[in-house]
């Protein structure tokens, strides 16, 4: 089960996002720059069937070390902006989000994506204080399965943010189970490489590379959060409106 983390304090929507230091050249970690506006898109409106989006974060050394894929944890800042953009527009109160971490060291159970409750979900958007930095996906993937089974009336999406340098005892088996998840699966590949041999074609893959523009990760998470919302529109890297994406009417 999840061990809870401590709680911390109509057109294209612009969200403030710090210029991403994700995947810069190796060296000492630097703090994010002052906020700038990044277009995410229009989240659309709630559909007839509520949604459940489970996000799983990798906090292993290959991600969090000074030379890692995200040493200043900017992935959390960008994911937070995506969540807030959707929460501002949820009118049904039934759409849910959940945050898990590799090796199931912490997390937040399914929480309504509303303006009032999204702060509780954001409590999981930080590296766990008691995390061991393990590159083990299996336990959190099993938890994601259990969560989905408890909400059969929801359309489920699983988003895994990782460099996919996994150390599970059976990496092949874990990746097979990831592809078989009962819902959409989105792999946000930090660093852009991914596992040897690639991922199953059933998995949507978004590589996040060093030279990607600010907000690339936020837009990837926003795309999954809104995939089954009616009338959603996605903004491109420079604000271009990418229409007729997956889940659009």
PyMOL commands that set and color helices and strands:
alter all, ss='L'
color gray80, all
select helices_A, chain A and resi 61-64+74-87+102-104+118-122+138-150+171-179+216-225
alter helices_A, ss='H'
color red, helices_A
select strands_A, chain A and resi 13-18+35-42+51-57+96-101+107-112+155-162+184-190+204-208+233-235+241-242
alter strands_A, ss='S'
color yellow, strands_A
deselect
rebuild
show_as cartoon
